[in-house]
Amino acid sequence: MNKLAAFFVVFQKNPVSLNRIIKSRAVMFEFDQYLGFLAFLIILTIGFWLMIFLMAILPYWIGGSLYENWKLKREAKKKEQEEA
């Protein structure tokens, strides 16, 4: 017995109107669930781009700051050696 024939046998034993099946499958989400899903996607997207931004900018910022401090200390050391 193929699947289609089995479906018709089950459908004949349990008569459910086709209209009821269509209505039950038509509404997947209520409006508030849809808004919650959109809010979740927006928060997820904001978090993703914030993570990318922080991973790209913070090392550059910290590295630049360390380099500037190293240059200032080196210049101060050279100036001190010239005075002595």
C-alpha positions in Angstrom: 0.0 0.0 0.0 1.6 3.3 -1.0 1.6 6.4 1.1 -1.2 8.2 -0.8 -3.5 5.2 -0.5 -2.7 5.0 3.3 -3.5 8.7 3.6 -6.9 8.3 2.0 -7.7 5.3 4.2 -6.8 7.3 7.4 -8.7 10.3 6.0 -11.8 8.2 5.4 -11.7 6.7 8.9 -11.2 10.1 10.6 -13.4 12.5 8.6 -12.1 16.0 9.1 -13.2 18.8 6.9 -10.6 20.0 4.4 -11.5 23.6 5.4 -10.5 22.9 9.0 -7.1 21.6 7.9 -6.5 24.6 5.7 -7.5 27.0 8.5 -5.3 25.2 11.1 -2.2 25.5 8.8 -2.8 29.0 7.6 -2.1 30.8 10.9 1.4 29.9 11.9 2.1 32.9 14.2 0.0 35.3 16.1 0.9 39.0 15.7 2.6 39.3 19.1 4.7 36.2 18.4 5.7 37.8 15.1 6.7 41.0 16.9 8.7 38.9 19.4 10.5 37.1 16.6 11.3 40.4 14.9 12.6 41.8 18.2 14.8 38.7 18.7 16.2 39.0 15.1 17.0 42.7 15.6 18.7 42.1 19.0 20.7 39.2 17.5 21.8 41.3 14.5 22.8 44.3 16.7 24.8 41.9 19.0 26.5 40.3 16.0 27.6 43.6 14.5 28.6 45.0 17.9 30.8 41.9 18.4 32.4 42.4 14.9 33.0 46.1 15.7 34.6 45.4 19.1 36.8 42.6 17.7 38.0 44.8 14.9 38.3 48.2 16.6 39.5 47.4 20.2 42.7 45.6 19.2 43.5 48.4 16.8 42.8 51.0 19.5 44.8 49.3 22.2 47.7 48.6 19.8 47.8 52.2 18.7 47.8 53.4 22.3 50.6 51.1 23.3 52.6 52.2 20.2 52.1 55.9 21.0 53.2 55.3 24.6 56.3 53.4 23.5 57.2 56.3 21.1 56.8 58.9 23.8 59.0 56.9 26.2 61.6 56.4 23.6 61.7 60.1 22.8 61.9 61.0 26.5 64.8 58.5 26.8 66.6 60.1 23.8 66.1 63.6 25.2 67.4 62.5 28.6 70.5 61.0 27.0 71.1 64.2 25.0 71.0 66.3 28.2 73.4 64.1 30.1 
